[in-house]
């Protein structure tokens, strides 16, 4: 819709084809129904890609301030929640209505629901066979997203079309997704479902500090969703390192309680949920009182508290993921226009492209920026 509105408002004849019966479902369900529509602090550093600099151009030319101006133009009340995340005060439906109205101003024509049977390209452009007839066009923009939440219409269409035209695809994976425990960890911590704590988590280049939540299958919470993208990107699948005392020098904090006759789990319960502290201490053989521990044992416990290594067995998949990691390889696209270098007139934008943002409005900002870039060029 962003691309269609942008192209339409610069005088292009635009047809928007959508196979799903509902409009903007990914927008509607986002942010608990209030749509975290952008992030004030979004830059290219908040995105993962096999080609990390690709997103710079589009993000620099269509910034969060541009979309905020559009939100304010439509008199949509909004607020900042945390860390630059902007949400509608009322409903995510307002963002859908905004985009529909911008498309109306641009004279965009709609076919929805409308299935696509085939796409081909000739000397005069593209030929798209749909369930409502054949369409011929000079340009074709693919904004069909990734594999996330298939129950609301997600399909591999973008990847299939890219492959048809000879473009490479970075293998897709679920991202911003809860992680599952291997059987031994599940046996130890599986009964902690619902327990939450403030934690740091890191994997590869990803380092975050937010809430961590135990589930009946493994780990979730914002800090886990964030780091899951980096764990998925690591070919060697290095473990996730969790800082259970973020912002605290664990060794110094333990030294302050060195003379305590209490078991370590009771000391840790000052900072951590008691049930988790008990399970964690048992798993690490740290059940004695602090006063009874040697300096070496104290060092080992401090290191484990600062970098608890957890190797997930996998993710909870696309049904639970916020976005899709990977997608159409950006090395085959123009960073200015999103056009395929080898197929003039063919554009790929949004989640279907190998650009994946952090949690907190970044992926919507990429949708707006990449859609605007293609809309200015298509």
Secondary structure by P-SEA (a helix, b strand, c coil): caaaaaaaaaccbbbbbbccccccccccccccccccccccccccccccccccccaaaaaaaccaaaaaaaaaaabbbbbbcccbbbbbcccaaaaaaaaaaaaaaaccccccccccccccccccbbbbbcccbbbbbcbbbbcccccccccccccaaaaaaaaaacccccbbbbccbbbbbcaaaaaaccccccbbbbbcccccccccccbbbbcccccccaaaaaaaaaaaacccccbbbbbcccccaaaaaaaaaccccccccccccccccaaaaaaaaaaaccccccccccaaaaaaaaaaaacbbbbbccccccccccccccccccccccccccccccccccccccccccccccccaaaaaaaaaaaaaaaacc
